[in-house]
């Protein structure tokens, strides 16, 4: 299990290092146009909605578990 975790961490770090080394023209263009804030806002709204949905789902599951006992 430790070996798998170590492999996963090393793969993640290598992808991160390679992504930071290259120039991404699309991100530079979004920054130059000021649209990067729109992208960040959309991603944030999606993530907040996803987390809210998961939180509600967890509460419903916990309530169903209490009822079944």
N, C-alpha and C positions, 0 to 999 in steps of 0.2 A: 504494500500500500504506500509506503514511504517512497519507493522508487517511482511509482506512478505519479505521485504528487510532485516529486522533484522533476520528472520529465515534463509534466504539464507546466510548471513554473518556468522551466528553461525555454520551452517552446514559446510561451507567452512573452517572455523577455526578449527573445530573438525577433519575434514579429514586431514588437514595440520599437526595438532598436532600428530595424530596417525601415519601418514606417517613418521614423523621425529623420532618417538620413536623406530621404529623397525629397525633392521639391514637389509640392502638390500645387499645380497651377490653378485648379478650380478653387481651392481654399484661398489662395492669394487674390483671385478675382473677386470672390465673395467679400473678402475683407476690404478690398479697394472700393467696391460698390456699396458697402455698408449693409449688405444682405446677410452677413454672417450672423447678425443678431436675430434675424427672422428664422434662420435655420436653428439656432440655439433655442429660441422660443418654442418652435414647433416640436423639437425633440423633447424639451422640458415638459410641455403639455402632454405629450404622448406618454412619457415616463410617469408623470404624476397620475394620469388616468389609469395606467396599468397598475401602479402601486395601490391606488384607491380601490380598484376592482379586486385585487388580491386580498387586501385587508378586509373588505366586505365579505368576500368568499370565505375567508378564514373564520370570521365571526359566525357566518351561517353554518359552517361545518361544525364549529364548536357547539352551537346551539342544538344542532341535530344530534350530536354525540351525547349531550346532556339529556335530551328527551329519550333517547334509546336506552339509557341506563335506568 
